[in-house]
Amino acid sequence: MIYRAEPYTLMIFNADNGITAAISGNELYSLKEYLKTGIQNEFISRLINLGLISSDMSEYETEKLLDEIDRTEKVKAPLRSFAVPESIHIDITAVCPLKCTQCYKSNSQNVEMSFEKFSCLIEQAKNLGVFQIALGGGEPLVVKGLAKFVKKVTSCGMACTITSSGYGLTVELLEQLKKSGVNHIQISLNGSTKEINSRSRDGFDEAISALNILAESSVPFGINWVARMDNVYDFENVVAYVKSLKADNINILRYKQSVREDYWKNVLNKDAFNYLVTTIKKVKGIKIKIDSAFSNILCQLYGNQVNSVNCGCGAGRRFMMIDPWGRFKPCSHLSLVSEEQDIQKYWINSPDLENLRQGEEFIQGDCKKCSYLMACRGCRAICEQIYNDINAGDNNCPVFIEKGRI
């Protein structure tokens, strides 16, 4: 487990099962009392059952956790953000053998991050108390010695996940990744059939092969599915297929602009958006995760019942990314690039991140007038791509409701 103090909140992360808890208020007091007295209540029993604390911690572990709880009253964090990133997305290569039409990246540069550079970054993340490292690309499975990269992360006590097209996954490679401690693998799939998937992605056969290999293993896995006009009404079929594989989750991603496509032709219209929300509500038997850039879906599902730190896009607030050149960015979709090499300095001092974290008064357009502003704030990357301004309104949003109407 990783324990980390945030302002008046204790974060606990179990790298084995990927569960994160944010404990504050009376629950934090309850945990402190348990550590001192050993007396359990329903809340403490739940933490033990989730593997977030142990019922037989040593005296040293107990004192260490009590010290971290005390730090919650002293630690400071940037506006509306964690004190350090919860997760860091690292693109370890720019190389990809596929040519997906929806991809927002260029495959023209043959760049891979060196293991030495990667190791330095992972040591920084470990010292800061980062919970999770997400490896991507390009296509990370084409990186020679990928298992060594995974092992570096897990040996530092952090969870390691991989996002892949599935290209190049073999039983032998998966066994190497499993031995290195990989926690989860996400395979990108945009349709239940080759015809539907091919409207936006290459590599359908490779994705299906990878999913079949994963289904026969004990490695937790799921799929990344990008919601588009050309596949949204296939979502129920995708759910049925992924459930048949006994996958752990479906991660629903928001469509972002690509240089190869017409954004307005592919982004969900209001009817398609509402269909997706209605269908999500009916899904049972598999975990549905929603991309933080899709915060308007979360508003449609849960209204304004989201706290100020967890609401809206998490770029530069809950997570950051590092590209194959070792440059820092809030997320891979934003153009804001920093040559800073110290993660903590970037997280605390970056003017780009400070701009992203500004209060609601800085956001313009429909977002500024929307009742869901505090719980949503739209996708800053889409605002930059479409309107050349990260603080522009996420206009044409299907859940826009003018303030005062709810």
Secondary structure, 3 states (H helix, E strand, C coil): CEEEEECCEEEEEECCCCEEEEEEHHHHHHHHHHHHHCCCCHHHHHHHHCCCCCCCCCHHHHHHHHHHHHHCCCCCCCCCCCCCCCEEEEECECCCCCCCCCCCCCCCCCCECCHHHHHHHHHHHHHHCCCEEEEECCCHHHCCCHHHHHHHHHHCCCEEEEEECCCCCCHHHHHHHHHCCCCEEEEECCCCCHHHHCCCCCCHHHHHHHHHHHHCCCCCEEEEEEECCCCHHHHHHHHHHHHHCCCCEEEEEECCCCCCCCHHHHCCCHHHHHHHHHHHHHCCCCEEEECHHHHHHHHHHHCCCCCCCCCCCCECCCEEEECCCCCEECCCCCCCCECCCCHHHHHHHCHHHHHHCCCHHHCCHHHHHECCHHHCCCCHHHHHHHHCCCCCCCCCCCCCCECCCC
